[in-house]
Amino acid sequence: MMMIAAPLHDVGKLGVPAEILQKKEKLSVPDWERIKRHPKIGAEIIGEHDDPIVKLARQIALTHHENWDARAIRTG
């Protein structure tokens, strides 16, 4: 199930403007805040469903930037 669901982990980047995703220079604070919202956006795009694979995909999208102890991973 993980192999099927995992490719949707970054689907939330659809909600981030391409010019932010493609920037070569360091992101501004507002741009970085938009990037950090992509997991929640991804979970919203996937939605809530009864199908176990879709449920897993939503959970992966929502949590793929967290540590095992549920702290957000700082990147960038």
All heavy atoms as a GROMACS GRO file, in nm:
protein
  603
    1MET      N    1   0.083  -0.119   0.000
    1MET     CA    2   0.000   0.000   0.000
    1MET      C    3   0.088   0.126   0.000
    1MET      O    4   0.053   0.223  -0.065
    1MET     CB    5  -0.093   0.000   0.122
    1MET     CG    6  -0.210  -0.095   0.107
    1MET     SD    7  -0.326  -0.106   0.247
    1MET     CE    8  -0.324   0.047   0.324
    2MET      N    9   0.198   0.119   0.073
    2MET     CA   10   0.287   0.235   0.082
    2MET      C   11   0.342   0.273  -0.056
    2MET      O   12   0.350   0.391  -0.090
    2MET     CB   13   0.402   0.204   0.178
    2MET     CG   14   0.491   0.322   0.205
    2MET     SD   15   0.420   0.441   0.315
    2MET     CE   16   0.444   0.359   0.470
    3MET      N   17   0.378   0.173  -0.135
    3MET     CA   18   0.432   0.201  -0.268
    3MET      C   19   0.329   0.269  -0.359
    3MET      O   20   0.365   0.349  -0.444
    3MET     CB   21   0.484   0.073  -0.333
    3MET     CG   22   0.611   0.022  -0.267
    3MET     SD   23   0.671  -0.134  -0.337
    3MET     CE   24   0.692  -0.091  -0.508
    4ILE      N   25   0.204   0.238  -0.339
    4ILE     CA   26   0.098   0.299  -0.420
    4ILE      C   27   0.066   0.439  -0.370
    4ILE      O   28   0.047   0.532  -0.448
    4ILE     CB   29  -0.028   0.211  -0.418
    4ILE    CG1   30   0.001   0.076  -0.485
    4ILE    CG2   31  -0.145   0.281  -0.486
    4ILE    CD1   32  -0.106  -0.028  -0.464
    5ALA      N   33   0.062   0.457  -0.238
    5ALA     CA   34   0.020   0.585  -0.180
    5ALA      C   35   0.131   0.690  -0.176
    5ALA      O   36   0.104   0.810  -0.191
    5ALA     CB   37  -0.032   0.560  -0.038
    6ALA      N   38   0.255   0.648  -0.157
    6ALA     CA   39   0.365   0.742  -0.135
    6ALA      C   40   0.387   0.844  -0.246
    6ALA      O   41   0.425   0.958  -0.217
    6ALA     CB   42   0.494   0.665  -0.107
    7PRO      N   43   0.367   0.811  -0.374
    7PRO     CA   44   0.390   0.912  -0.477
    7PRO      C   45   0.304   1.039  -0.463
    7PRO      O   46   0.336   1.142  -0.521
    7PRO     CB   47   0.360   0.838  -0.608
    7PRO     CG   48   0.390   0.696  -0.577
    7PRO     CD   49   0.345   0.678  -0.434
    8LEU      N   50   0.198   1.032  -0.383
    8LEU     CA   51   0.114   1.150  -0.362
    8LEU      C   52   0.165   1.241  -0.250
    8LEU      O   53   0.103   1.342  -0.219
    8LEU     CB   54  -0.029   1.107  -0.332
    8LEU     CG   55  -0.104   1.043  -0.448
    8LEU    CD1   56  -0.240   0.993  -0.402
    8LEU    CD2   57  -0.120   1.142  -0.562
    9HIS      N   58   0.281   1.209  -0.193
    9HIS     CA   59   0.328   1.285  -0.076
    9HIS      C   60   0.340   1.434  -0.102
    9HIS      O   61   0.315   1.514  -0.013
    9HIS     CB   62   0.462   1.228  -0.025
    9HIS     CG   63   0.580   1.264  -0.108
    9HIS    ND1   64   0.611   1.198  -0.224
    9HIS    CD2   65   0.673   1.360  -0.091
    9HIS    CE1   66   0.720   1.253  -0.276
    9HIS    NE2   67   0.760   1.351  -0.196
   10ASP      N   68   0.376   1.477  -0.219
   10ASP     CA   69   0.396   1.619  -0.250
   10ASP      C   70   0.284   1.679  -0.335
   10ASP      O   71   0.303   1.786  -0.394
   10ASP     CB   72   0.530   1.641  -0.320
   10ASP     CG   73   0.642   1.674  -0.223
   10ASP    OD1   74   0.614   1.714  -0.108
   10ASP    OD2   75   0.759   1.660  -0.262
   11VAL      N   76   0.168   1.616  -0.339
   11VAL     CA   77   0.059   1.667  -0.421
   11VAL      C   78   0.019   1.808  -0.378
   11VAL      O   79  -0.028   1.888  -0.458
   11VAL     CB   80  -0.063   1.571  -0.420
   11VAL    CG1   81  -0.132   1.568  -0.285
   11VAL    CG2   82  -0.161   1.606  -0.531
   12GLY      N   83   0.044   1.844  -0.254
   12GLY     CA   84   0.012   1.977  -0.204
   12GLY      C   85   0.091   2.088  -0.270
   12GLY      O   86   0.054   2.206  -0.263
   13LYS      N   87   0.202   2.054  -0.336
   13LYS     CA   88   0.278   2.156  -0.407
   13LYS      C   89   0.198   2.214  -0.524
   13LYS      O   90   0.234   2.319  -0.576
   13LYS     CB   91   0.412   2.101  -0.453
   13LYS     CG   92   0.510   2.085  -0.338
   13LYS     CD   93   0.646   2.043  -0.386
   13LYS     CE   94   0.743   2.035  -0.269
   13LYS     NZ   95   0.876   1.990  -0.315
   14LEU      N   96   0.089   2.147  -0.560
   14LEU     CA   97  -0.001   2.206  -0.660
   14LEU      C   98  -0.059   2.338  -0.610
   14LEU      O   99  -0.098   2.423  -0.691
   14LEU     CB  100  -0.115   2.109  -0.694
   14LEU     CG  101  -0.076   1.983  -0.769
   14LEU    CD1  102  -0.195   1.887  -0.775
   14LEU    CD2  103  -0.029   2.017  -0.909
   15GLY      N  104  -0.064   2.355  -0.480
   15GLY     CA  105  -0.117   2.478  -0.421
   15GLY      C  106  -0.013   2.585  -0.397
   15GLY      O  107  -0.043   2.688  -0.337
   16VAL      N  108   0.110   2.562  -0.443
   16VAL     CA  109   0.218   2.658  -0.428
   16VAL      C  110   0.253   2.710  -0.568
   16VAL      O  111   0.275   2.631  -0.660
   16VAL     CB  112   0.343   2.593  -0.364
   16VAL    CG1  113   0.456   2.693  -0.351
   16VAL    CG2  114   0.308   2.532  -0.229
   17PRO      N  115   0.258   2.842  -0.586
   17PRO     CA  116   0.290   2.895  -0.718
   17PRO      C  117   0.423   2.842  -0.773
   17PRO      O  118   0.521   2.828  -0.699
   17PRO     CB  119   0.298   3.047  -0.695
   17PRO     CG  120   0.213   3.071  -0.574
   17PRO     CD  121   0.232   2.948  -0.489
   18ALA      N  122   0.424   2.815  -0.902
   18ALA     CA  123   0.543   2.761  -0.968
   18ALA      C  124   0.664   2.852  -0.950
   18ALA      O  125   0.776   2.802  -0.934
   18ALA     CB  126   0.515   2.738  -1.116
   19GLU      N  127   0.644   2.983  -0.951
   19GLU     CA  128   0.759   3.073  -0.937
   19GLU      C  129   0.828   3.058  -0.802
   19GLU      O  130   0.948   3.079  -0.791
   19GLU     CB  131   0.722   3.220  -0.963
   19GLU     CG  132   0.616   3.278  -0.873
   19GLU     CD  133   0.474   3.262  -0.925
   19GLU    OE1  134   0.451   3.190  -1.023
   19GLU    OE2  135   0.385   3.323  -0.865
   20ILE      N  136   0.754   3.017  -0.700
   20ILE     CA  137   0.816   2.990  -0.570
   20ILE      C  138   0.891   2.858  -0.574
   20ILE      O  139   1.005   2.847  -0.528
   20ILE     CB  140   0.711   2.989  -0.457
   20ILE    CG1  141   0.651   3.129  -0.440
   20ILE    CG2  142   0.770   2.940  -0.327
   20ILE    CD1  143   0.536   3.137  -0.342
   21LEU      N  144   0.828   2.755  -0.631
   21LEU     CA  145   0.890   2.623  -0.637
   21LEU      C  146   1.017   2.624  -0.722
   21LEU      O  147   1.109   2.546  -0.698
   21LEU     CB  148   0.792   2.521  -0.694
   21LEU     CG  149   0.669   2.491  -0.609
   21LEU    CD1  150   0.574   2.401  -0.684
   21LEU    CD2  151   0.709   2.429  -0.476
   22GLN      N  152   1.025   2.712  -0.821
   22GLN     CA  153   1.137   2.715  -0.914
   22GLN      C  154   1.244   2.817  -0.880
   22GLN      O  155   1.344   2.828  -0.951
   22GLN     CB  156   1.085   2.740  -1.055
   22GLN     CG  157   0.995   2.630  -1.104
   22GLN     CD  158   0.922   2.665  -1.232
   22GLN    OE1  159   0.929   2.777  -1.283
   22GLN    NE2  160   0.847   2.570  -1.285
   23LYS      N  161   1.228   2.890  -0.770
   23LYS     CA  162   1.326   2.991  -0.733
   23LYS      C  163   1.462   2.928  -0.710
   23LYS      O  164   1.474   2.824  -0.646
   23LYS     CB  165   1.284   3.064  -0.605
   23LYS     CG  166   1.193   3.179  -0.629
   23LYS     CD  167   1.176   3.260  -0.501
   23LYS     CE  168   1.090   3.381  -0.532
   23LYS     NZ  169   1.073   3.462  -0.411
   24LYS      N  170   1.564   2.992  -0.761
   24LYS     CA  171   1.702   2.946  -0.741
   24LYS      C  172   1.763   3.011  -0.617
   24LYS      O  173   1.849   2.954  -0.552
   24LYS     CB  174   1.789   2.980  -0.863
   24LYS     CG  175   1.740   2.917  -0.991
   24LYS     CD  176   1.755   2.767  -0.988
   24LYS     CE  177   1.713   2.711  -1.123
   24LYS     NZ  178   1.668   2.576  -1.118
   25GLU      N  179   1.719   3.134  -0.586
   25GLU     CA  180   1.773   3.203  -0.470
   25GLU      C  181   1.699   3.161  -0.343
   25GLU      O  182   1.599   3.090  -0.349
   25GLU     CB  183   1.764   3.356  -0.489
   25GLU     CG  184   1.622   3.412  -0.495
   25GLU     CD  185   1.562   3.410  -0.635
   25GLU    OE1  186   1.623   3.359  -0.728
   25GLU    OE2  187   1.449   3.462  -0.648
   26LYS      N  188   1.752   3.205  -0.230
   26LYS     CA  189   1.691   3.173  -0.101
   26LYS      C  190   1.548   3.228  -0.096
   26LYS      O  191   1.522   3.339  -0.142
   26LYS     CB  192   1.776   3.233   0.011
   26LYS     CG  193   1.729   3.195   0.148
   26LYS     CD  194   1.825   3.248   0.255
   26LYS     CE  195   1.772   3.208   0.391
   26LYS     NZ  196   1.862   3.248   0.497
   27LEU      N  197   1.459   3.150  -0.040
   27LEU     CA  198   1.319   3.192  -0.033
   27LEU      C  199   1.300   3.300   0.073
   27LEU      O  200   1.363   3.297   0.179
   27LEU     CB  201   1.229   3.073   0.002
   27LEU     CG  202   1.219   2.961  -0.101
   27LEU    CD1  203   1.138   2.846  -0.045
   27LEU    CD2  204   1.159   3.011  -0.230
   28SER      N  205   1.210   3.393   0.043
   28SER     CA  206   1.173   3.494   0.142
   28SER      C  207   1.091   3.426   0.252
   28SER      O  208   1.042   3.313   0.234
   28SER     CB  209   1.090   3.604   0.076
   28SER     OG  210   0.965   3.551   0.034
   29VAL      N  211   1.073   3.492   0.362
   29VAL     CA  212   0.993   3.436   0.471
   29VAL      C  213   0.850   3.405   0.424
   29VAL      O  214   0.799   3.295   0.448
   29VAL     CB  215   0.994   3.528   0.595
   29VAL    CG1  216   0.897   3.481   0.700
   29VAL    CG2  217   1.136   3.536   0.652
   30PRO      N  218   0.782   3.496   0.353
   30PRO     CA  219   0.646   3.463   0.306
   30PRO      C  220   0.644   3.344   0.209
   30PRO      O  221   0.554   3.259   0.216
   30PRO     CB  222   0.598   3.590   0.237
   30PRO     CG  223   0.681   3.700   0.294
   30PRO     CD  224   0.813   3.636   0.326
   31ASP      N  225   0.743   3.336   0.121
   31ASP     CA  226   0.750   3.222   0.028
   31ASP      C  227   0.772   3.092   0.104
   31ASP      O  228   0.710   2.989   0.075
   31ASP     CB  229   0.862   3.241  -0.074
   31ASP     CG  230   0.831   3.347  -0.178
   31ASP    OD1  231   0.715   3.393  -0.185
   31ASP    OD2  232   0.925   3.387  -0.250
   32TRP      N  233   0.861   3.096   0.203
   32TRP     CA  234   0.889   2.976   0.282
   32TRP      C  235   0.765   2.931   0.359
   32TRP      O  236   0.737   2.813   0.369
   32TRP     CB  237   1.006   3.002   0.376
   32TRP     CG  238   1.049   2.883   0.453
   32TRP    CD1  239   1.052   2.872   0.588
   32TRP    CD2  240   1.091   2.757   0.402
   32TRP    NE1  241   1.095   2.746   0.624
   32TRP    CE2  242   1.119   2.674   0.512
   32TRP    CE3  243   1.109   2.705   0.274
   32TRP    CZ2  244   1.163   2.542   0.498
   32TRP    CZ3  245   1.153   2.574   0.260
   32TRP    CH2  246   1.180   2.495   0.371
   33GLU      N  247   0.687   3.027   0.409
   33GLU     CA  248   0.563   2.994   0.478
   33GLU      C  249   0.465   2.924   0.384
   33GLU      O  250   0.394   2.832   0.424
   33GLU     CB  251   0.499   3.119   0.540
   33GLU     CG  252   0.575   3.174   0.658
   33GLU     CD  253   0.596   3.073   0.770
   33GLU    OE1  254   0.500   3.002   0.806
   33GLU    OE2  255   0.710   3.064   0.822
   34ARG      N  256   0.460   2.968   0.260
   34ARG     CA  257   0.372   2.901   0.160
   34ARG      C  258   0.419   2.759   0.133
   34ARG      O  259   0.338   2.668   0.123
   34ARG     CB  260   0.366   2.983   0.031
   34ARG     CG  261   0.290   3.114   0.054
   34ARG     CD  262   0.265   3.189  -0.069
   34ARG     NE  263   0.150   3.131  -0.140
   34ARG     CZ  264   0.100   3.182  -0.250
   34ARG    NH1  265   0.152   3.292  -0.301
   34ARG    NH2  266  -0.002   3.126  -0.309
   35ILE      N  267   0.549   2.740   0.122
   35ILE     CA  268   0.604   2.605   0.100
   35ILE      C  269   0.568   2.514   0.217
   35ILE      O  270   0.530   2.399   0.199
   35ILE     CB  271   0.758   2.611   0.082
   35ILE    CG1  272   0.796   2.675  -0.050
   35ILE    CG2  273   0.821   2.472   0.096
   35ILE    CD1  274   0.780   2.587  -0.172
   36LYS      N  275   0.582   2.565   0.339
   36LYS     CA  276   0.557   2.483   0.457
   36LYS      C  277   0.410   2.439   0.469
   36LYS      O  278   0.381   2.344   0.541
   36LYS     CB  279   0.599   2.558   0.583
   36LYS     CG  280   0.750   2.570   0.596
   36LYS     CD  281   0.796   2.614   0.733
   36LYS     CE  282   0.744   2.747   0.774
   36LYS     NZ  283   0.804   2.796   0.901
   37ARG      N  284   0.320   2.505   0.398
   37ARG     CA  285   0.179   2.466   0.403
   37ARG      C  286   0.145   2.352   0.308
   37ARG      O  287   0.035   2.300   0.311
   37ARG     CB  288   0.090   2.587   0.372
   37ARG     CG  289   0.086   2.689   0.483
   37ARG     CD  290  -0.028   2.787   0.466
   37ARG     NE  291  -0.017   2.866   0.345
   37ARG     CZ  292   0.028   2.991   0.341
   37ARG    NH1  293   0.068   3.050   0.452
   37ARG    NH2  294   0.034   3.057   0.228
   38HIS      N  295   0.239   2.311   0.221
   38HIS     CA  296   0.204   2.212   0.120
   38HIS      C  297   0.158   2.077   0.176
   38HIS      O  298   0.073   2.013   0.114
   38HIS     CB  299   0.313   2.197   0.012
   38HIS     CG  300   0.422   2.102   0.044
   38HIS    ND1  301   0.537   2.139   0.110
   38HIS    CD2  302   0.435   1.970   0.018
   38HIS    CE1  303   0.615   2.035   0.124
   38HIS    NE2  304   0.556   1.930   0.068
   39PRO      N  305   0.205   2.030   0.292
   39PRO     CA  306   0.151   1.904   0.343
   39PRO      C  307   0.001   1.912   0.375
   39PRO      O  308  -0.076   1.822   0.340
   39PRO     CB  309   0.234   1.877   0.469
   39PRO     CG  310   0.364   1.945   0.442
   39PRO     CD  311   0.325   2.070   0.370
   40LYS      N  312  -0.040   2.022   0.438
   40LYS     CA  313  -0.182   2.039   0.470
   40LYS      C  314  -0.266   2.053   0.342
   40LYS      O  315  -0.374   1.996   0.329
   40LYS     CB  316  -0.203   2.160   0.560
   40LYS     CG  317  -0.344   2.174   0.611
   40LYS     CD  318  -0.352   2.281   0.718
   40LYS     CE  319  -0.484   2.276   0.787
   40LYS     NZ  320  -0.588   2.354   0.728
   41ILE      N  321  -0.213   2.126   0.246
   41ILE     CA  322  -0.282   2.141   0.117
   41ILE      C  323  -0.298   2.004   0.052
   41ILE      O  324  -0.405   1.972  -0.001
   41ILE     CB  325  -0.206   2.238   0.025
   41ILE    CG1  326  -0.208   2.380   0.083
   41ILE    CG2  327  -0.265   2.236  -0.116
   41ILE    CD1  328  -0.111   2.477   0.014
   42GLY      N  329  -0.192   1.924   0.055
   42GLY     CA  330  -0.199   1.789  -0.003
   42GLY      C  331  -0.306   1.704   0.062
   42GLY      O  332  -0.382   1.635  -0.007
   43ALA      N  333  -0.313   1.708   0.194
   43ALA     CA  334  -0.416   1.631   0.265
   43ALA      C  335  -0.555   1.679   0.226
   43ALA      O  336  -0.647   1.598   0.209
   43ALA     CB  337  -0.394   1.643   0.416
   44GLU      N  338  -0.571   1.810   0.207
   44GLU     CA  339  -0.700   1.863   0.166
   44GLU      C  340  -0.735   1.820   0.023
   44GLU      O  341  -0.851   1.790  -0.006
   44GLU     CB  342  -0.701   2.015   0.178
   44GLU     CG  343  -0.697   2.062   0.323
   44GLU     CD  344  -0.674   2.211   0.338
   44GLU    OE1  345  -0.659   2.281   0.235
   44GLU    OE2  346  -0.670   2.258   0.453
   45ILE      N  347  -0.636   1.819  -0.064
   45ILE     CA  348  -0.659   1.775  -0.203
   45ILE      C  349  -0.704   1.629  -0.205
   45ILE      O  350  -0.800   1.594  -0.274
   45ILE     CB  351  -0.533   1.794  -0.290
   45ILE    CG1  352  -0.508   1.943  -0.316
   45ILE    CG2  353  -0.545   1.718  -0.422
   45ILE    CD1  354  -0.373   1.973  -0.379
   46ILE      N  355  -0.636   1.546  -0.130
   46ILE     CA  356  -0.670   1.403  -0.127
   46ILE      C  357  -0.806   1.381  -0.063
   46ILE      O  358  -0.886   1.301  -0.109
   46ILE     CB  359  -0.560   1.322  -0.056
   46ILE    CG1  360  -0.431   1.328  -0.139
   46ILE    CG2  361  -0.604   1.178  -0.033
   46ILE    CD1  362  -0.307   1.277  -0.068
   47GLY      N  363  -0.833   1.455   0.044
   47GLY     CA  364  -0.963   1.445   0.110
   47GLY      C  365  -0.974   1.325   0.201
   47GLY      O  366  -0.879   1.248   0.219
   48GLU      N  367  -1.090   1.309   0.258
   48GLU     CA  368  -1.117   1.198   0.350
   48GLU      C  369  -1.200   1.094   0.278
   48GLU      O  370  -1.304   1.125   0.220
   48GLU     CB  371  -1.192   1.249   0.474
   48GLU     CG  372  -1.114   1.360   0.542
   48GLU     CD  373  -1.111   1.345   0.691
   48GLU    OE1  374  -1.153   1.241   0.743
   48GLU    OE2  375  -1.065   1.440   0.754
   49HIS      N  376  -1.151   0.970   0.279
   49HIS     CA  377  -1.216   0.860   0.208
   49HIS      C  378  -1.210   0.733   0.292
   49HIS      O  379  -1.130   0.722   0.385
   49HIS     CB  380  -1.146   0.835   0.074
   49HIS     CG  381  -1.146   0.954  -0.017
   49HIS    ND1  382  -1.251   0.984  -0.099
   49HIS    CD2  383  -1.055   1.052  -0.036
   49HIS    CE1  384  -1.225   1.096  -0.166
   49HIS    NE2  385  -1.107   1.139  -0.129
   50ASP      N  386  -1.292   0.636   0.257
   50ASP     CA  387  -1.292   0.508   0.327
   50ASP      C  388  -1.185   0.413   0.274
   50ASP      O  389  -1.145   0.320   0.344
   50ASP     CB  390  -1.430   0.440   0.315
   50ASP     CG  391  -1.536   0.516   0.393
   50ASP    OD1  392  -1.502   0.579   0.495
   50ASP    OD2  393  -1.653   0.512   0.352
   51ASP      N  394  -1.139   0.435   0.152
   51ASP     CA  395  -1.041   0.345   0.091
   51ASP      C  396  -0.909   0.350   0.170
   51ASP      O  397  -0.855   0.459   0.194
   51ASP     CB  398  -1.015   0.388  -0.054
   51ASP     CG  399  -0.919   0.295  -0.122
   51ASP    OD1  400  -0.963   0.193  -0.175
   51ASP    OD2  401  -0.797   0.326  -0.120
   52PRO      N  402  -0.855   0.235   0.212
   52PRO     CA  403  -0.733   0.235   0.292
   52PRO      C  404  -0.612   0.296   0.223
   52PRO      O  405  -0.529   0.360   0.288
   52PRO     CB  406  -0.708   0.087   0.324
   52PRO     CG  407  -0.814   0.009   0.258
   52PRO     CD  408  -0.910   0.101   0.193
   53ILE      N  409  -0.599   0.281   0.094
   53ILE     CA  410  -0.484   0.339   0.023
   53ILE      C  411  -0.496   0.490   0.018
   53ILE      O  412  -0.398   0.562   0.039
   53ILE     CB  413  -0.469   0.278  -0.118
   53ILE    CG1  414  -0.428   0.131  -0.106
   53ILE    CG2  415  -0.366   0.356  -0.201
   53ILE    CD1  416  -0.421   0.057  -0.237
   54VAL      N  417  -0.616   0.539  -0.005
   54VAL     CA  418  -0.636   0.684  -0.009
   54VAL      C  419  -0.618   0.743   0.131
   54VAL      O  420  -0.560   0.851   0.146
   54VAL     CB  421  -0.773   0.719  -0.069
   54VAL    CG1  422  -0.793   0.870  -0.073
   54VAL    CG2  423  -0.785   0.662  -0.210
   55LYS      N  424  -0.663   0.673   0.233
   55LYS     CA  425  -0.640   0.718   0.372
   55LYS      C  426  -0.490   0.727   0.400
   55LYS      O  427  -0.443   0.823   0.460
   55LYS     CB  428  -0.704   0.621   0.471
   55LYS     CG  429  -0.850   0.639   0.492
   55LYS     CD  430  -0.897   0.544   0.601
   55LYS     CE  431  -1.044   0.562   0.627
   55LYS     NZ  432  -1.091   0.476   0.737
   56LEU      N  433  -0.416   0.626   0.358
   56LEU     CA  434  -0.272   0.625   0.378
   56LEU      C  435  -0.206   0.739   0.300
   56LEU      O  436  -0.118   0.808   0.351
   56LEU     CB  437  -0.212   0.491   0.336
   56LEU     CG  438  -0.061   0.476   0.349
   56LEU    CD1  439  -0.016   0.496   0.494
   56LEU    CD2  440  -0.018   0.339   0.297
   57ALA      N  441  -0.248   0.761   0.177
   57ALA     CA  442  -0.193   0.870   0.096
   57ALA      C  443  -0.214   1.004   0.164
   57ALA      O  444  -0.124   1.089   0.168
   57ALA     CB  445  -0.256   0.870  -0.043
   58ARG      N  446  -0.332   1.024   0.223
   58ARG     CA  447  -0.361   1.149   0.294
   58ARG      C  448  -0.268   1.164   0.414
   58ARG      O  449  -0.212   1.271   0.437
   58ARG     CB  450  -0.506   1.151   0.339
   58ARG     CG  451  -0.546   1.280   0.406
   58ARG     CD  452  -0.694   1.278   0.446
   58ARG     NE  453  -0.736   1.408   0.489
   58ARG     CZ  454  -0.711   1.460   0.610
   58ARG    NH1  455  -0.645   1.389   0.699
   58ARG    NH2  456  -0.753   1.581   0.640
   59GLN      N  457  -0.250   1.058   0.489
   59GLN     CA  458  -0.163   1.063   0.607
   59GLN      C  459  -0.018   1.090   0.567
   59GLN      O  460   0.051   1.168   0.633
   59GLN     CB  461  -0.174   0.931   0.685
   59GLN     CG  462  -0.105   0.934   0.818
   59GLN     CD  463  -0.168   1.033   0.915
   59GLN    OE1  464  -0.286   1.065   0.907
   59GLN    NE2  465  -0.088   1.081   1.008
   60ILE      N  466   0.026   1.029   0.460
   60ILE     CA  467   0.163   1.052   0.412
   60ILE      C  468   0.180   1.197   0.369
   60ILE      O  469   0.278   1.262   0.403
   60ILE     CB  470   0.198   0.955   0.297
   60ILE    CG1  471   0.210   0.813   0.351
   60ILE    CG2  472   0.327   0.997   0.227
   60ILE    CD1  473   0.217   0.707   0.241
   61ALA      N  474   0.084   1.248   0.292
   61ALA     CA  475   0.092   1.387   0.246
   61ALA      C  476   0.098   1.483   0.366
   61ALA      O  477   0.175   1.579   0.366
   61ALA     CB  478  -0.027   1.420   0.157
   62LEU      N  479   0.019   1.455   0.467
   62LEU     CA  480   0.010   1.543   0.583
   62LEU      C  481   0.134   1.538   0.671
   62LEU      O  482   0.171   1.640   0.731
   62LEU     CB  483  -0.114   1.505   0.665
   62LEU     CG  484  -0.154   1.597   0.778
   62LEU    CD1  485  -0.182   1.738   0.727
   62LEU    CD2  486  -0.277   1.541   0.847
   63THR      N  487   0.201   1.426   0.678
   63THR     CA  488   0.308   1.408   0.778
   63THR      C  489   0.447   1.385   0.721
   63THR      O  490   0.539   1.360   0.798
   63THR     CB  491   0.272   1.290   0.870
   63THR    OG1  492   0.264   1.170   0.793
   63THR    CG2  493   0.142   1.314   0.944
   64HIS      N  494   0.467   1.397   0.591
   64HIS     CA  495   0.597   1.360   0.536
   64HIS      C  496   0.711   1.454   0.571
   64HIS      O  497   0.827   1.425   0.541
   64HIS     CB  498   0.588   1.336   0.384
   64HIS     CG  499   0.578   1.460   0.301
   64HIS    ND1  500   0.458   1.525   0.280
   64HIS    CD2  501   0.671   1.529   0.233
   64HIS    CE1  502   0.479   1.629   0.202
   64HIS    NE2  503   0.608   1.634   0.172
   65HIS      N  504   0.685   1.562   0.641
   65HIS     CA  505   0.791   1.652   0.687
   65HIS      C  506   0.798   1.655   0.840
   65HIS      O  507   0.837   1.755   0.898
   65HIS     CB  508   0.772   1.793   0.633
   65HIS     CG  509   0.812   1.807   0.490
   65HIS    ND1  510   0.944   1.802   0.448
   65HIS    CD2  511   0.739   1.821   0.378
   65HIS    CE1  512   0.949   1.815   0.318
   65HIS    NE2  513   0.826   1.826   0.272
   66GLU      N  514   0.762   1.546   0.904
   66GLU     CA  515   0.769   1.537   1.050
   66GLU      C  516   0.872   1.432   1.090
   66GLU      O  517   0.896   1.336   1.019
   66GLU     CB  518   0.634   1.498   1.110
   66GLU     CG  519   0.530   1.606   1.100
   66GLU     CD  520   0.401   1.569   1.169
   66GLU    OE1  521   0.393   1.463   1.232
   66GLU    OE2  522   0.306   1.648   1.159
   67ASN      N  523   0.930   1.453   1.209
   67ASN     CA  524   1.016   1.352   1.269
   67ASN      C  525   0.930   1.243   1.330
   67ASN      O  526   0.808   1.259   1.344
   67ASN     CB  527   1.101   1.415   1.381
   67ASN     CG  528   1.210   1.504   1.326
   67ASN    OD1  529   1.286   1.466   1.238
   67ASN    ND2  530   1.217   1.626   1.377
   68TRP      N  531   0.991   1.136   1.373
   68TRP     CA  532   0.917   1.026   1.436
   68TRP      C  533   0.846   1.071   1.562
   68TRP      O  534   0.746   1.014   1.602
   68TRP     CB  535   1.009   0.909   1.465
   68TRP     CG  536   1.046   0.835   1.340
   68TRP    CD1  537   1.166   0.842   1.274
   68TRP    CD2  538   0.964   0.747   1.265
   68TRP    NE1  539   1.163   0.764   1.162
   68TRP    CE2  540   1.040   0.703   1.154
   68TRP    CE3  541   0.835   0.701   1.279
   68TRP    CZ2  542   0.990   0.615   1.059
   68TRP    CZ3  543   0.785   0.613   1.185
   68TRP    CH2  544   0.862   0.572   1.076
   69ASP      N  545   0.897   1.172   1.628
   69ASP     CA  546   0.831   1.221   1.750
   69ASP      C  547   0.729   1.332   1.721
   69ASP      O  548   0.686   1.403   1.810
   69ASP     CB  549   0.934   1.269   1.853
   69ASP     CG  550   1.015   1.388   1.804
   69ASP    OD1  551   0.993   1.436   1.692
   69ASP    OD2  552   1.101   1.433   1.881
   70ALA      N  553   0.691   1.348   1.595
   70ALA     CA  554   0.586   1.440   1.548
   70ALA      C  555   0.630   1.586   1.547
   70ALA      O  556   0.547   1.673   1.524
   70ALA     CB  557   0.456   1.422   1.626
   71ARG      N  558   0.758   1.614   1.566
   71ARG     CA  559   0.806   1.751   1.551
   71ARG      C  560   0.828   1.778   1.402
   71ARG      O  561   0.877   1.692   1.330
   71ARG     CB  562   0.938   1.772   1.624
   71ARG     CG  563   0.925   1.772   1.775
   71ARG     CD  564   1.061   1.792   1.842
   71ARG     NE  565   1.149   1.681   1.807
   71ARG     CZ  566   1.271   1.694   1.755
   71ARG    NH1  567   1.322   1.812   1.731
   71ARG    NH2  568   1.344   1.587   1.726
   72ALA      N  569   0.795   1.896   1.358
   72ALA     CA  570   0.819   1.933   1.219
   72ALA      C  571   0.970   1.936   1.193
   72ALA      O  572   1.047   1.980   1.277
   72ALA     CB  573   0.758   2.069   1.188
   73ILE      N  574   1.009   1.886   1.079
   73ILE     CA  575   1.150   1.888   1.038
   73ILE      C  576   1.181   2.026   0.981
   73ILE      O  577   1.108   2.077   0.895
   73ILE     CB  578   1.178   1.781   0.932
   73ILE    CG1  579   1.157   1.641   0.992
   73ILE    CG2  580   1.319   1.794   0.877
   73ILE    CD1  581   1.165   1.530   0.889
   74ARG      N  582   1.288   2.088   1.026
   74ARG     CA  583   1.330   2.217   0.973
   74ARG      C  584   1.418   2.191   0.851
   74ARG      O  585   1.517   2.121   0.860
   74ARG     CB  586   1.408   2.297   1.075
   74ARG     CG  587   1.320   2.355   1.184
   74ARG     CD  588   1.399   2.445   1.275
   74ARG     NE  589   1.477   2.546   1.204
   74ARG     CZ  590   1.431   2.667   1.172
   74ARG    NH1  591   1.309   2.700   1.199
   74ARG    NH2  592   1.509   2.754   1.110
   75THR      N  593   1.377   2.245   0.740
   75THR     CA  594   1.458   2.234   0.619
   75THR      C  595   1.482   2.373   0.564
   75THR      O  596   1.405   2.465   0.590
   75THR     CB  597   1.389   2.148   0.513
   75THR    OG1  598   1.261   2.202   0.483
   75THR    CG2  599   1.374   2.004   0.560
   76GLY      N  600   1.586   2.389   0.488
   76GLY     CA  601   1.611   2.515   0.425
   76GLY      C  602   1.685   2.614   0.510
   76GLY      O  603   1.718   2.600   0.620
   0.00000   0.00000   0.00000
